[in-house]
Each structure stands twice: as structure tokens, then as C-alpha cells.
Amino acid sequence: MTAHLAQAAVAVPLLGAVLAFLLGRRNAGAYALAALGTLGGLVAAILLVAQQLTTPVAQHLVTVGSLPLGPALKAPLELRVTPTGALIAAVALFVATCVQMFARWYLFSDPRYRSFAATVSAFTAAMVLVVLSDDVLLTLVGWEVMAWCSYLLIGHESNQPGPRRAALKAFLVTRVADAPLVVGLAGLAMGARTTRISEIVTAWSTSNLDAHGTLRLVLLLGLVCGVLGKSAQLPFTDWLPDAMEGPTPASALIHAATMVAAGTVVLAQFLPLLAAEPTARLTLVIVAGATSVFAAVSAFAQVDIKRLLAWSTISQVGLMLLGLGALAPGEGADAALLHLVGHAFFKSLLFLLVGWLAVVVGSTLVTRMTGATRRLPKTFVPVTLALFTMAGLPPTVAFVSKDAMLENAVRSQSDGHVEGLVGFIMLALIIVGTAAYSARAWLILQHRTVLERRGERQVLTDSHTVRDVDIVEMLRSTPEVNEFGDEVDPIEEIEEDEVLPRPGVSVRLALWLLVLGGVFGGLLAFTRLFDIDTSHLNLAMMGASVLLIVATGLVVRIMSLGQLYGDAARRLPRHIPLAASRGFGVETLYRTLVTRPVLALARGVHRLDSGVDAAATRAPGALARAGKALDGVHGRRPATGLSWVIVGVVIASILGVTLW
């Protein structure tokens, strides 16, 4: 039963993608097939979670059978269901279902909606395959399918140069980072003589495969490099903000529950090997921590709300990877994976809500998004709860996961691991940065305009003013009557919210389910799905983190006072938001250090190759002309000296034969 459910969680969304692309002649048909595929996979994943709640035991499951690669390398191609893996698969499928429902409204008249819906389903199937995989070959299949799907989703509006360029950039940057990952996975598999992940971990942890102590480190660093590229960590950060050129539903899927979060899952599967290599752990902690802090600063200074969310994704994924690297050997990855689950809830919710607001106000720029939730009051509560969840206020899931990661870092530090100390410092900085950009976004979205403030002030002034009312004004204020003297009902004014575009009831219900998942998801830490120590809570550290978040929010609020659009970032020097919107020149650095040297080398190789080809082409003709020139110099009669040489050789040969 478990095997069939795990296979269905992967196969049903993939089948929905194929059917939606082949048979969905109209948008409605494509939506039905793709949405039913993700919904069917979600049902299977929920049943898997229910099984793991009763019997939380990891199980190996067959897929299509093993590959006949011979005795040197076994490739069983199996899945592995764990309590945490089943939950992550269910969350990914749930977010994908919400994205499918929202995209049907958001892209209702899009002529290429059929391919979009099919790609979303295929993307989701690839992520679930990575989550449930126990084989490096299956992991690579899911990994590469996600890369292709992200290319298609980011470049969905391929008739415009911006999306085309962003899609190509994302594909190329992640391809460069994936090369070390493939080498690392291949080396680990060849050393263990199997592609099964659990056996690879056991073989490299217990046997003497690495006699010199460096090969395992090199292979793990290749694995870390691939994860950093997929998760948009330094030095690969620049592709993810540019990916905002894609439709908002695509951003919700890529950022929340699929591509950028996949690296955390893969590293968690190889965590015992990572724990045995302090150098790899320290590298991960330094890079992920620096990226997360840098991305938090960038998010705070963005002039576009959607790009703010993109940089916040980079920061939050860096936080997950930092939580893995700061662990002491022997600790589990459940705290980081719990944050992954919470991030899927609140980040997908924020992207979908921002997409809804952008349809109303016409842009995601701060200048247009200011006061957006006041114009669309139905979004105020979900936006507020989503941003509070991202900030990590209690009792939300991010509050629980961040404090669990802080606890792990403290224990690692107390055991004498420098990774724990560096991780604790970075975590504290990230908490401040997360609270800052979350508070800034909330203040912008609920900001009251100058006209609203003046109107409220005038109403307050009029309420304290007593005036004499003359007979004319009294007649003007009386209700209208018809010819029979009956009072005429006044024309009912249509509320603004009722004429503004909004998704259907089912979509809004799905958004509220995402809200509930983010607010109450912390309760998952008390279930069998996660192995998190909740019996010895550090109340002092929890209180300190809450005070830090609240203090940061108050500082941001003070910075926003008197600022246009309620934007606290306007207190910064003008060149900082401008530089932040351009990624602080990272793309220029890429061009200077990578693109231009590579292109110059390519042009040099091309010129050299062209020169060699031309020389090879001209060589026969040149030799023929040289032969003709020498032939012209020759007199066509044998020289006297040459004749005597030949005669001497003949005489010497005769004498030698005779005397022998």
C-alpha cells in the first residue's frame, strides 16, 4: 500500500502534466487535467502522512526496477518514505494545487495557459521525486526536470525580451553550479558501488573508502556547490531576483515549495557525511550565513515588493542551509526541514496575495503598492498574518523552527564546534534582518495616503463642531419623495471591493488554508513527523528573540514616520535602493570576471581554429607552388657530383658482397 501511494504521489502529477499538454485543447480542459493531477498526488501524499503518524518508520519502495549496470555498480532506483519526507511531499503538492487554482484566475485569458498548467504539474512531480528519492539517479532526474521546468515558467511570456533573458540566465547559472554536484554524486556512488543514498551514506561513514581523508571532502564540497546554485546562494544569487519576470504563480511555486528548497532536502539526506567533515560544514555555514544577511539587507532596500520577496527567499533558504551546517555531529535536520515547511506556507501565500494586489493596483512597485490592503480590505488579515509568520513571531511555525535552529547552534557551540558559534551569530543577524524587511513590507501595504489622513482628520473635526442649520439646508438634507409622497430609496452605492477583480471562493479558501498552515504549523514539531526536542525549551532565548523582533519592528516603524508611501527604506541614502534594485552590481561583476574572459577566450580559440583550418586548406597549394618553383630552378640533367656518388655506392656494394 505504501509503495503504491509513494509512486502515485510522483506519477499522478506527471500524468496530469502529460494529459494537460496533449489533450487540453482549451484552457478549462488543461486546468481540469493538471489540477486533478496535483490534487491526486496530494491525496496520496496525505495518506502517506497519515501512515507515518501511526507507524513512523522509513521504508524502501521499488519504482520501475533496478538498472542492469553489472556487479560494479548497483542501481536499485528505489524511493524511501520517511515521516518528514512524506510531509514535505504533501506540502509541495498542496502549494502546487493552490498555485494551479490561482493561476486559472490570474492567467485566465493567457493563450499559453495550457503549457503553463502542464509545466506546473511536471515541476511538482519532479520535486516530489527528489523528496522521496533514495537513489542518486532518481535525484538527478528530478533535479534536472526542475531546471527545465523553471526555465519554461520564468520565460512563460517568451514574446518579451525580459522573461527570455531571465529564463536563460537562471538556466545557465544553475547549470554551472550543477556540474560539481553531478561529479560529487557520481564519485560518492562509485565509491560505495551503489546509487542508493542510504547505502552511500553508510559506506562512506563506516568503511575506509577515503584513506587520505580528502576525497570525501572534495565530493561533499561539489554537492554543496550544486545546492548553493539551486538555492541562489553566493556567488549564484543574481538569477533568482531576475526570475521575477515570470508570472506571479510561477514565482510562488519556484520560491516556496520546489526548486530553491530542493537543495535543503538533498543536503539533509547526506547529513551524516556532512557532519563528518567540519571543513564542509564551516564552508556551508559561512556562505549560507553571509548570503542570508546580504539578502536581508537587499530585501529591505528594494523598490519593488515582488523583488523584496525574492530576496527574502534567498535569505530564508540561506537560513535553512545555515541550520544544517551549524548542527553538531549526531543531530538531526528536522529543525531546518520544519522551517522549509513553514516557508512553503507563508512564502507561497505572500506571492499569491501580492499577485492579487498587483492586478488591482497595476504594478508591484512600492509607489503603486502603498496602501494596497486598504484598497482591498479582504487581503489585510492574510497579508498581516503571512508577514508576521515570516518575521517569526509566536506562535507561528517560523518562530518554532528558528528557535529550534538557535538551540541546535548553541548545543554545537557548547560542544566546541566553531560552526555552532558562527551559526549562532549569523542566526541572530538574520532574525533582525527578517523582522526589518517584514515590517517594512507591512507598513507599505497598509499605509494610509495623505488624502485618507486629511479626510479622517476632517471627519474628526466636524464631529466636534456644532453649527446652526437653516431651513434651506434642512430641506436639502431631507430624503426624496415621489409623486405620492412616499420616500424614495436612495441609490445604493456599490462597494469598491465588489467591483475589483478577485479570485473565486475556492481560491480564497485555499489562501486561508495557507494562512492556517503558517500560523499553526509549529504544532507539527510536537508530532511524530519531526524529531525536535520540545521538552527542554529555552524560554530565556525564546523571549530574547521575540524582543529582538519587536524592537526591530519598532525601529522600522520610527523610520517610516513622515516618509512618502510609508517606506522606511527612504531613510537610506538614495544610491543604496538604486544599487539594491540592480543587485549591488553582481551581474556587472559576473560580466567582468566570467563572461568577458570566457568570450575573449572563445574568440581567441575561434581565431586560432580558423587560422589552423585556413593554413591546412592553403598548405597543398603552397607545397605545389614551392615544388614548381624548385622544379624551375632544377636543370633537368643529373649533376656530375651526384653521378660519381651513385657510381661509388654501386662499386662499394659489389666489393662488399664479393669479399664477404
TAMOJO-V75562 format. One record per residue. N is the residue number from 0. RES is the residue in three letters. PHI is phi in radians with two decimals (999 if undefined). Layout:
n->N res->RES phi->PHI
n->N res->RES phi->PHI
This chain:
n->0 res->MET phi->999
n->1 res->THR phi->-1.10
n->2 res->ALA phi->-1.07
n->3 res->HIS phi->-1.15
n->4 res->LEU phi->-1.17
n->5 res->ALA phi->-1.11
n->6 res->GLN phi->-1.12
n->7 res->ALA phi->-1.17
n->8 res->ALA phi->-1.07
n->9 res->VAL phi->-1.62
n->10 res->ALA phi->-1.34
n->11 res->VAL phi->-1.14
n->12 res->PRO phi->-1.07
n->13 res->LEU phi->-1.14
n->14 res->LEU phi->-1.10
n->15 res->GLY phi->-1.07
n->16 res->ALA phi->-1.12
n->17 res->VAL phi->-1.12
n->18 res->LEU phi->-1.15
n->19 res->ALA phi->-1.12
n->20 res->PHE phi->-1.33
n->21 res->LEU phi->-1.51
n->22 res->LEU phi->-1.87
n->23 res->GLY phi->-1.38
n->24 res->ARG phi->-1.20
n->25 res->ARG phi->-2.04
n->26 res->ASN phi->-1.06
n->27 res->ALA phi->-1.12
n->28 res->GLY phi->-1.18
n->29 res->ALA phi->-1.10
n->30 res->TYR phi->-1.11
n->31 res->ALA phi->-1.07
n->32 res->LEU phi->-1.19
n->33 res->ALA phi->-1.19
n->34 res->ALA phi->-1.17
n->35 res->LEU phi->-1.14
n->36 res->GLY phi->-1.11
n->37 res->THR phi->-1.17
n->38 res->LEU phi->-1.17
n->39 res->GLY phi->-1.10
n->40 res->GLY phi->-1.10
n->41 res->LEU phi->-1.12
n->42 res->VAL phi->-1.07
n->43 res->ALA phi->-1.09
n->44 res->ALA phi->-1.19
n->45 res->ILE phi->-1.12
n->46 res->LEU phi->-1.13
n->47 res->LEU phi->-1.09
n->48 res->VAL phi->-1.09
n->49 res->ALA phi->-1.08
n->50 res->GLN phi->-1.12
n->51 res->GLN phi->-1.22
n->52 res->LEU phi->-1.18
n->53 res->THR phi->-1.52
n->54 res->THR phi->-2.32
n->55 res->PRO phi->-1.33
n->56 res->VAL phi->-2.26
n->57 res->ALA phi->-1.21
n->58 res->GLN phi->-2.30
n->59 res->HIS phi->-1.60
n->60 res->LEU phi->-2.25
n->61 res->VAL phi->-1.39
n->62 res->THR phi->-1.83
n->63 res->VAL phi->-1.88
n->64 res->GLY phi->1.71
n->65 res->SER phi->-1.41
n->66 res->LEU phi->-1.52
n->67 res->PRO phi->-1.42
n->68 res->LEU phi->-1.69
n->69 res->GLY phi->1.63
n->70 res->PRO phi->-1.26
n->71 res->ALA phi->-1.28
n->72 res->LEU phi->-2.61
n->73 res->LYS phi->-1.64
n->74 res->ALA phi->-2.26
n->75 res->PRO phi->-1.28
n->76 res->LEU phi->0.92
n->77 res->GLU phi->-1.90
n->78 res->LEU phi->-1.66
n->79 res->ARG phi->-2.46
n->80 res->VAL phi->-1.71
n->81 res->THR phi->-2.11
n->82 res->PRO phi->-1.00
n->83 res->THR phi->-1.21
n->84 res->GLY phi->-1.09
n->85 res->ALA phi->-1.09
n->86 res->LEU phi->-1.17
n->87 res->ILE phi->-1.10
n->88 res->ALA phi->-1.09
n->89 res->ALA phi->-1.12
n->90 res->VAL phi->-1.15
n->91 res->ALA phi->-1.06
n->92 res->LEU phi->-1.20
n->93 res->PHE phi->-1.16
n->94 res->VAL phi->-1.09
n->95 res->ALA phi->-1.10
n->96 res->THR phi->-1.10
n->97 res->CYS phi->-1.09
n->98 res->VAL phi->-1.13
n->99 res->GLN phi->-1.07
n->100 res->MET phi->-1.14
n->101 res->PHE phi->-1.18
n->102 res->ALA phi->-1.13
n->103 res->ARG phi->-1.08
n->104 res->TRP phi->-1.41
n->105 res->TYR phi->-1.18
n->106 res->LEU phi->-1.95
n->107 res->PHE phi->-1.01
n->108 res->SER phi->-1.80
n->109 res->ASP phi->-1.25
n->110 res->PRO phi->-1.20
n->111 res->ARG phi->-1.89
n->112 res->TYR phi->-1.11
n->113 res->ARG phi->-1.02
n->114 res->SER phi->-1.18
n->115 res->PHE phi->-1.11
n->116 res->ALA phi->-1.09
n->117 res->ALA phi->-1.15
n->118 res->THR phi->-1.16
n->119 res->VAL phi->-1.06
n->120 res->SER phi->-1.15
n->121 res->ALA phi->-1.12
n->122 res->PHE phi->-1.01
n->123 res->THR phi->-1.14
n->124 res->ALA phi->-1.05
n->125 res->ALA phi->-1.14
n->126 res->MET phi->-1.14
n->127 res->VAL phi->-1.10
n->128 res->LEU phi->-1.08
n->129 res->VAL phi->-1.11
n->130 res->VAL phi->-1.15
n->131 res->LEU phi->-1.63
n->132 res->SER phi->-1.24
n->133 res->ASP phi->-2.16
n->134 res->ASP phi->-2.52
n->135 res->VAL phi->-1.14
n->136 res->LEU phi->-1.17
n->137 res->LEU phi->-1.13
n->138 res->THR phi->-1.08
n->139 res->LEU phi->-1.17
n->140 res->VAL phi->-1.09
n->141 res->GLY phi->-1.08
n->142 res->TRP phi->-1.06
n->143 res->GLU phi->-1.29
n->144 res->VAL phi->-1.09
n->145 res->MET phi->-1.09
n->146 res->ALA phi->-1.10
n->147 res->TRP phi->-1.14
n->148 res->CYS phi->-1.15
n->149 res->SER phi->-1.11
n->150 res->TYR phi->-1.04
n->151 res->LEU phi->-1.24
n->152 res->LEU phi->-1.27
n->153 res->ILE phi->-1.13
n->154 res->GLY phi->-1.62
n->155 res->HIS phi->-1.00
n->156 res->GLU phi->-1.53
n->157 res->SER phi->-1.28
n->158 res->ASN phi->-1.38
n->159 res->GLN phi->-1.96
n->160 res->PRO phi->-1.20
n->161 res->GLY phi->-1.05
n->162 res->PRO phi->-1.07
n->163 res->ARG phi->-1.08
n->164 res->ARG phi->-1.16
n->165 res->ALA phi->-1.12
n->166 res->ALA phi->-1.14
n->167 res->LEU phi->-1.13
n->168 res->LYS phi->-1.12
n->169 res->ALA phi->-1.06
n->170 res->PHE phi->-1.15
n->171 res->LEU phi->-1.20
n->172 res->VAL phi->-1.11
n->173 res->THR phi->-1.21
n->174 res->ARG phi->-1.13
n->175 res->VAL phi->-1.07
n->176 res->ALA phi->-1.24
n->177 res->ASP phi->-1.28
n->178 res->ALA phi->-1.04
n->179 res->PRO phi->-1.12
n->180 res->LEU phi->-1.12
n->181 res->VAL phi->-1.10
n->182 res->VAL phi->-1.11
n->183 res->GLY phi->-1.11
n->184 res->LEU phi->-1.14
n->185 res->ALA phi->-1.12
n->186 res->GLY phi->-1.13
n->187 res->LEU phi->-1.12
n->188 res->ALA phi->-1.19
n->189 res->MET phi->-1.16
n->190 res->GLY phi->-1.15
n->191 res->ALA phi->-1.53
n->192 res->ARG phi->1.05
n->193 res->THR phi->-2.77
n->194 res->THR phi->-1.73
n->195 res->ARG phi->-1.27
n->196 res->ILE phi->-1.12
n->197 res->SER phi->-1.07
n->198 res->GLU phi->-1.28
n->199 res->ILE phi->-1.09
n->200 res->VAL phi->-1.08
n->201 res->THR phi->-1.13
n->202 res->ALA phi->-1.13
n->203 res->TRP phi->-1.36
n->204 res->SER phi->-1.59
n->205 res->THR phi->-1.92
n->206 res->SER phi->-1.58
n->207 res->ASN phi->-1.68
n->208 res->LEU phi->-1.33
n->209 res->ASP phi->-2.05
n->210 res->ALA phi->-1.16
n->211 res->HIS phi->-1.62
n->212 res->GLY phi->1.35
n->213 res->THR phi->-2.04
n->214 res->LEU phi->-1.09
n->215 res->ARG phi->-1.07
n->216 res->LEU phi->-1.09
n->217 res->VAL phi->-1.10
n->218 res->LEU phi->-1.15
n->219 res->LEU phi->-1.19
n->220 res->LEU phi->-1.14
n->221 res->GLY phi->-1.11
n->222 res->LEU phi->-1.10
n->223 res->VAL phi->-1.10
n->224 res->CYS phi->-1.07
n->225 res->GLY phi->-1.09
n->226 res->VAL phi->-1.16
n->227 res->LEU phi->-1.08
n->228 res->GLY phi->-1.17
n->229 res->LYS phi->-1.16
n->230 res->SER phi->-1.60
n->231 res->ALA phi->1.03
n->232 res->GLN phi->-1.62
n->233 res->LEU phi->-0.99
n->234 res->PRO phi->-1.66
n->235 res->PHE phi->-1.93
n->236 res->THR phi->-1.29
n->237 res->ASP phi->-1.22
n->238 res->TRP phi->-1.32
n->239 res->LEU phi->-1.26
n->240 res->PRO phi->-1.05
n->241 res->ASP phi->-1.18
n->242 res->ALA phi->-1.18
n->243 res->MET phi->-1.16
n->244 res->GLU phi->-1.15
n->245 res->GLY phi->-1.31
n->246 res->PRO phi->-1.06
n->247 res->THR phi->-1.03
n->248 res->PRO phi->-1.03
n->249 res->ALA phi->-1.14
n->250 res->SER phi->-1.09
n->251 res->ALA phi->-1.06
n->252 res->LEU phi->-1.33
n->253 res->ILE phi->-1.13
n->254 res->HIS phi->-1.41
n->255 res->ALA phi->-1.64
n->256 res->ALA phi->-2.31
n->257 res->THR phi->-2.24
n->258 res->MET phi->-1.06
n->259 res->VAL phi->-1.23
n->260 res->ALA phi->-1.56
n->261 res->ALA phi->-1.14
n->262 res->GLY phi->-1.10
n->263 res->THR phi->-1.09
n->264 res->VAL phi->-1.14
n->265 res->VAL phi->-1.14
n->266 res->LEU phi->-1.12
n->267 res->ALA phi->-1.11
n->268 res->GLN phi->-1.19
n->269 res->PHE phi->-1.81
n->270 res->LEU phi->-1.04
n->271 res->PRO phi->-1.03
n->272 res->LEU phi->-1.22
n->273 res->LEU phi->-1.11
n->274 res->ALA phi->-1.15
n->275 res->ALA phi->-1.47
n->276 res->GLU phi->-2.15
n->277 res->PRO phi->-1.03
n->278 res->THR phi->-1.13
n->279 res->ALA phi->-1.14
n->280 res->ARG phi->-1.12
n->281 res->LEU phi->-1.13
n->282 res->THR phi->-1.05
n->283 res->LEU phi->-1.11
n->284 res->VAL phi->-1.12
n->285 res->ILE phi->-1.15
n->286 res->VAL phi->-1.18
n->287 res->ALA phi->-1.15
n->288 res->GLY phi->-1.15
n->289 res->ALA phi->-1.09
n->290 res->THR phi->-1.10
n->291 res->SER phi->-1.12
n->292 res->VAL phi->-1.17
n->293 res->PHE phi->-1.05
n->294 res->ALA phi->-1.20
n->295 res->ALA phi->-1.12
n->296 res->VAL phi->-1.11
n->297 res->SER phi->-1.11
n->298 res->ALA phi->-1.09
n->299 res->PHE phi->-1.12
n->300 res->ALA phi->-1.73
n->301 res->GLN phi->-1.24
n->302 res->VAL phi->-1.75
n->303 res->ASP phi->-2.31
n->304 res->ILE phi->-1.12
n->305 res->LYS phi->-1.17
n->306 res->ARG phi->-1.25
n->307 res->LEU phi->-1.04
n->308 res->LEU phi->-1.15
n->309 res->ALA phi->-1.12
n->310 res->TRP phi->-1.17
n->311 res->SER phi->-1.15
n->312 res->THR phi->-1.11
n->313 res->ILE phi->-1.02
n->314 res->SER phi->-1.15
n->315 res->GLN phi->-1.22
n->316 res->VAL phi->-1.19
n->317 res->GLY phi->-1.06
n->318 res->LEU phi->-1.11
n->319 res->MET phi->-1.09
n->320 res->LEU phi->-1.14
n->321 res->LEU phi->-1.09
n->322 res->GLY phi->-1.10
n->323 res->LEU phi->-1.28
n->324 res->GLY phi->-1.24
n->325 res->ALA phi->-1.45
n->326 res->LEU phi->-1.23
n->327 res->ALA phi->-1.36
n->328 res->PRO phi->-0.95
n->329 res->GLY phi->1.72
n->330 res->GLU phi->-1.41
n->331 res->GLY phi->-1.64
n->332 res->ALA phi->-1.66
n->333 res->ASP phi->-1.15
n->334 res->ALA phi->-1.12
n->335 res->ALA phi->-1.14
n->336 res->LEU phi->-1.22
n->337 res->LEU phi->-1.12
n->338 res->HIS phi->-1.16
n->339 res->LEU phi->-1.05
n->340 res->VAL phi->-1.11
n->341 res->GLY phi->-1.10
n->342 res->HIS phi->-1.08
n->343 res->ALA phi->-1.07
n->344 res->PHE phi->-1.18
n->345 res->PHE phi->-1.33
n->346 res->LYS phi->-1.32
n->347 res->SER phi->-1.10
n->348 res->LEU phi->-1.08
n->349 res->LEU phi->-1.12
n->350 res->PHE phi->-1.12
n->351 res->LEU phi->-1.17
n->352 res->LEU phi->-1.17
n->353 res->VAL phi->-1.12
n->354 res->GLY phi->-1.10
n->355 res->TRP phi->-1.10
n->356 res->LEU phi->-1.13
n->357 res->ALA phi->-1.15
n->358 res->VAL phi->-1.09
n->359 res->VAL phi->-1.36
n->360 res->VAL phi->-1.61
n->361 res->GLY phi->1.62
n->362 res->SER phi->-2.92
n->363 res->THR phi->-1.87
n->364 res->LEU phi->-1.16
n->365 res->VAL phi->-1.02
n->366 res->THR phi->-1.11
n->367 res->ARG phi->-1.75
n->368 res->MET phi->-1.42
n->369 res->THR phi->-1.05
n->370 res->GLY phi->1.23
n->371 res->ALA phi->-1.12
n->372 res->THR phi->-1.23
n->373 res->ARG phi->-1.33
n->374 res->ARG phi->-1.34
n->375 res->LEU phi->-2.16
n->376 res->PRO phi->-1.05
n->377 res->LYS phi->-1.13
n->378 res->THR phi->-1.63
n->379 res->PHE phi->-1.09
n->380 res->VAL phi->-1.14
n->381 res->PRO phi->-1.11
n->382 res->VAL phi->-1.11
n->383 res->THR phi->-1.08
n->384 res->LEU phi->-1.16
n->385 res->ALA phi->-1.14
n->386 res->LEU phi->-1.22
n->387 res->PHE phi->-1.14
n->388 res->THR phi->-1.15
n->389 res->MET phi->-1.09
n->390 res->ALA phi->-1.19
n->391 res->GLY phi->1.60
n->392 res->LEU phi->-1.38
n->393 res->PRO phi->-1.22
n->394 res->PRO phi->-1.77
n->395 res->THR phi->-1.20
n->396 res->VAL phi->-1.16
n->397 res->ALA phi->-1.17
n->398 res->PHE phi->-1.09
n->399 res->VAL phi->-1.18
n->400 res->SER phi->-1.19
n->401 res->LYS phi->-1.13
n->402 res->ASP phi->-1.17
n->403 res->ALA phi->-1.14
n->404 res->MET phi->-1.19
n->405 res->LEU phi->-1.09
n->406 res->GLU phi->-1.05
n->407 res->ASN phi->-1.09
n->408 res->ALA phi->-1.15
n->409 res->VAL phi->-1.13
n->410 res->ARG phi->-1.12
n->411 res->SER phi->-1.13
n->412 res->GLN phi->-1.13
n->413 res->SER phi->-1.15
n->414 res->ASP phi->-1.45
n->415 res->GLY phi->1.60
n->416 res->HIS phi->-1.61
n->417 res->VAL phi->-1.16
n->418 res->GLU phi->-1.07
n->419 res->GLY phi->-1.16
n->420 res->LEU phi->-1.14
n->421 res->VAL phi->-1.08
n->422 res->GLY phi->-1.10
n->423 res->PHE phi->-1.11
n->424 res->ILE phi->-1.10
n->425 res->MET phi->-1.12
n->426 res->LEU phi->-1.08
n->427 res->ALA phi->-1.10
n->428 res->LEU phi->-1.13
n->429 res->ILE phi->-1.18
n->430 res->ILE phi->-1.05
n->431 res->VAL phi->-1.12
n->432 res->GLY phi->-1.09
n->433 res->THR phi->-1.09
n->434 res->ALA phi->-1.09
n->435 res->ALA phi->-1.16
n->436 res->TYR phi->-1.29
n->437 res->SER phi->-1.19
n->438 res->ALA phi->-1.12
n->439 res->ARG phi->-1.08
n->440 res->ALA phi->-1.07
n->441 res->TRP phi->-1.14
n->442 res->LEU phi->-1.14
n->443 res->ILE phi->-1.21
n->444 res->LEU phi->-1.21
n->445 res->GLN phi->-1.85
n->446 res->HIS phi->-1.13
n->447 res->ARG phi->-1.55
n->448 res->THR phi->-1.30
n->449 res->VAL phi->-1.10
n->450 res->LEU phi->-1.12
n->451 res->GLU phi->-1.11
n->452 res->ARG phi->-1.13
n->453 res->ARG phi->-1.15
n->454 res->GLY phi->-1.10
n->455 res->GLU phi->-1.14
n->456 res->ARG phi->-1.17
n->457 res->GLN phi->-1.18
n->458 res->VAL phi->-1.08
n->459 res->LEU phi->-1.13
n->460 res->THR phi->-1.16
n->461 res->ASP phi->-1.12
n->462 res->SER phi->-1.19
n->463 res->HIS phi->-1.81
n->464 res->THR phi->-1.91
n->465 res->VAL phi->-1.88
n->466 res->ARG phi->-2.18
n->467 res->ASP phi->-1.40
n->468 res->VAL phi->-1.86
n->469 res->ASP phi->-1.48
n->470 res->ILE phi->-1.16
n->471 res->VAL phi->-1.16
n->472 res->GLU phi->-1.15
n->473 res->MET phi->-1.15
n->474 res->LEU phi->-1.14
n->475 res->ARG phi->-1.14
n->476 res->SER phi->-1.53
n->477 res->THR phi->-1.32
n->478 res->PRO phi->-1.19
n->479 res->GLU phi->-1.31
n->480 res->VAL phi->-2.25
n->481 res->ASN phi->-1.58
n->482 res->GLU phi->-1.20
n->483 res->PHE phi->-1.68
n->484 res->GLY phi->1.51
n->485 res->ASP phi->-1.47
n->486 res->GLU phi->-1.22
n->487 res->VAL phi->-1.55
n->488 res->ASP phi->-1.14
n->489 res->PRO phi->-1.17
n->490 res->ILE phi->-1.20
n->491 res->GLU phi->-1.25
n->492 res->GLU phi->-1.40
n->493 res->ILE phi->-1.38
n->494 res->GLU phi->-1.10
n->495 res->GLU phi->-1.06
n->496 res->ASP phi->-1.14
n->497 res->GLU phi->-1.37
n->498 res->VAL phi->-1.79
n->499 res->LEU phi->-1.42
n->500 res->PRO phi->-1.14
n->501 res->ARG phi->-2.66
n->502 res->PRO phi->-1.23
n->503 res->GLY phi->-1.26
n->504 res->VAL phi->-1.11
n->505 res->SER phi->-1.11
n->506 res->VAL phi->-1.18
n->507 res->ARG phi->-1.14
n->508 res->LEU phi->-1.13
n->509 res->ALA phi->-1.09
n->510 res->LEU phi->-1.10
n->511 res->TRP phi->-1.21
n->512 res->LEU phi->-1.15
n->513 res->LEU phi->-1.13
n->514 res->VAL phi->-1.04
n->515 res->LEU phi->-1.11
n->516 res->GLY phi->-1.09
n->517 res->GLY phi->-1.26
n->518 res->VAL phi->-1.32
n->519 res->PHE phi->-1.86
n->520 res->GLY phi->-1.13
n->521 res->GLY phi->-1.09
n->522 res->LEU phi->-1.14
n->523 res->LEU phi->-1.08
n->524 res->ALA phi->-1.14
n->525 res->PHE phi->-1.71
n->526 res->THR phi->-1.82
n->527 res->ARG phi->-1.30
n->528 res->LEU phi->-1.28
n->529 res->PHE phi->-2.24
n->530 res->ASP phi->-1.78
n->531 res->ILE phi->-2.08
n->532 res->ASP phi->-1.31
n->533 res->THR phi->-1.85
n->534 res->SER phi->-1.52
n->535 res->HIS phi->-2.15
n->536 res->LEU phi->-1.43
n->537 res->ASN phi->-1.54
n->538 res->LEU phi->-1.12
n->539 res->ALA phi->-1.12
n->540 res->MET phi->-1.22
n->541 res->MET phi->-1.10
n->542 res->GLY phi->-1.12
n->543 res->ALA phi->-1.14
n->544 res->SER phi->-1.15
n->545 res->VAL phi->-1.14
n->546 res->LEU phi->-1.07
n->547 res->LEU phi->-1.12
n->548 res->ILE phi->-1.15
n->549 res->VAL phi->-1.13
n->550 res->ALA phi->-1.09
n->551 res->THR phi->-1.11
n->552 res->GLY phi->-1.07
n->553 res->LEU phi->-1.15
n->554 res->VAL phi->-1.08
n->555 res->VAL phi->-1.12
n->556 res->ARG phi->-1.09
n->557 res->ILE phi->-1.11
n->558 res->MET phi->-1.12
n->559 res->SER phi->-1.41
n->560 res->LEU phi->-1.12
n->561 res->GLY phi->1.33
n->562 res->GLN phi->-1.68
n->563 res->LEU phi->-1.08
n->564 res->TYR phi->1.20
n->565 res->GLY phi->1.13
n->566 res->ASP phi->-1.69
n->567 res->ALA phi->-1.16
n->568 res->ALA phi->-1.21
n->569 res->ARG phi->-1.24
n->570 res->ARG phi->-1.29
n->571 res->LEU phi->-1.31
n->572 res->PRO phi->-0.98
n->573 res->ARG phi->-1.07
n->574 res->HIS phi->-1.26
n->575 res->ILE phi->-1.25
n->576 res->PRO phi->-1.03
n->577 res->LEU phi->-1.13
n->578 res->ALA phi->-1.15
n->579 res->ALA phi->-1.15
n->580 res->SER phi->-1.14
n->581 res->ARG phi->-1.76
n->582 res->GLY phi->1.25
n->583 res->PHE phi->0.94
n->584 res->GLY phi->1.27
n->585 res->VAL phi->-1.12
n->586 res->GLU phi->-1.15
n->587 res->THR phi->-1.09
n->588 res->LEU phi->-1.11
n->589 res->TYR phi->-0.99
n->590 res->ARG phi->-1.10
n->591 res->THR phi->-1.27
n->592 res->LEU phi->-1.58
n->593 res->VAL phi->-2.07
n->594 res->THR phi->-1.11
n->595 res->ARG phi->-1.14
n->596 res->PRO phi->-1.07
n->597 res->VAL phi->-1.15
n->598 res->LEU phi->-1.14
n->599 res->ALA phi->-1.10
n->600 res->LEU phi->-1.11
n->601 res->ALA phi->-1.12
n->602 res->ARG phi->-1.12
n->603 res->GLY phi->-1.11
n->604 res->VAL phi->-1.10
n->605 res->HIS phi->-1.12
n->606 res->ARG phi->-1.11
n->607 res->LEU phi->-1.10
n->608 res->ASP phi->-1.12
n->609 res->SER phi->-1.13
n->610 res->GLY phi->-1.14
n->611 res->VAL phi->-1.12
n->612 res->ASP phi->-1.08
n->613 res->ALA phi->-1.13
n->614 res->ALA phi->-1.14
n->615 res->ALA phi->-1.14
n->616 res->THR phi->-1.23
n->617 res->ARG phi->-1.45
n->618 res->ALA phi->-1.05
n->619 res->PRO phi->-1.04
n->620 res->GLY phi->-1.14
n->621 res->ALA phi->-1.14
n->622 res->LEU phi->-1.12
n->623 res->ALA phi->-1.12
n->624 res->ARG phi->-1.18
n->625 res->ALA phi->-1.15
n->626 res->GLY phi->-1.10
n->627 res->LYS phi->-1.13
n->628 res->ALA phi->-1.13
n->629 res->LEU phi->-1.16
n->630 res->ASP phi->-1.14
n->631 res->GLY phi->-1.21
n->632 res->VAL phi->-1.25
n->633 res->HIS phi->-1.20
n->634 res->GLY phi->-1.48
n->635 res->ARG phi->1.17
n->636 res->ARG phi->-2.21
n->637 res->PRO phi->-1.14
n->638 res->ALA phi->-1.23
n->639 res->THR phi->-1.12
n->640 res->GLY phi->-1.03
n->641 res->LEU phi->-1.14
n->642 res->SER phi->-1.15
n->643 res->TRP phi->-1.10
n->644 res->VAL phi->-1.11
n->645 res->ILE phi->-1.10
n->646 res->VAL phi->-1.09
n->647 res->GLY phi->-1.10
n->648 res->VAL phi->-1.12
n->649 res->VAL phi->-1.14
n->650 res->ILE phi->-1.09
n->651 res->ALA phi->-1.12
n->652 res->SER phi->-1.17
n->653 res->ILE phi->-1.14
n->654 res->LEU phi->-1.11
n->655 res->GLY phi->-1.11
n->656 res->VAL phi->-1.18
n->657 res->THR phi->-1.19
n->658 res->LEU phi->-1.24
n->659 res->TRP phi->-1.19
